[in-house]
Amino acid sequence: QWNTHTYSGSDNDRAKLRRLTAENGIKLWQSETGAGGKGLHGNLMMAQRLIDDIRILQPSAWLDWQYVEENYDQWSLVACDAQWRTYRRHKNYYVRQQFSRFIPAGYRWLTVDSRNATAAISPDGNSMTVVLLNTERTPASVTLRTVSPSSWTTERAFRTSRTEDCAPIPAPDAADTVTLPPLSITTIILQRK
């Protein structure tokens, strides 16, 4: 197994490492990364790193560096005060939940034609999860284009933004244009009809 850290490097570097490990039958893990930044914008840039790694590097595991950290909300999911033994979830916790809560082990990643999105399908092909990311400070629109849109229905949708923490939102139609609020991440769960 090879472990890599994706703090830097281009998409071309990701692709080269993916080819090298695949050609040699070596399992590849992304075991540490960081995007820097502050607040929700920094957390969403880390989500962009995750999407880039999934899309191009295609590791069999993508790991956060650490779960708990004092005084920094970018590389951990939970903040702690070691002296007082208190803990609270960062916004990063909910950003990550947009992936981990709705894409179970065993799902297969799908090819998506957007750098700001990823999708995975269940082993039986009857459930699909789509994650849409907006790292900009203005709204964005994305049109869902599934293969055979009439074969799919949206079941649920969730969003993390400045005011939402992996909160349920109205589910769009499987062929709708979805408006993504500024600095947000949206997860849509579709079911085959």
Secondary structure as UniProt FT lines:
FT   STRAND          2..5
FT   HELIX           11..23
FT   TURN            24..25
FT   STRAND          28..32
FT   HELIX           39..52
FT   HELIX           53..57
FT   STRAND          61..62
FT   STRAND          68..69
FT   STRAND          78..81
FT   TURN            82..85
FT   STRAND          86..89
FT   HELIX           91..100
FT   TURN            101..102
FT   TURN            105..106
FT   STRAND          108..110
FT   TURN            115..116
FT   STRAND          117..121
FT   TURN            123..124
FT   STRAND          127..134
FT   STRAND          140..143
FT   HELIX           149..151
FT   STRAND          152..160
FT   STRAND          167..169
FT   TURN            174..175
FT   STRAND          177..180
FT   STRAND          184..192
//
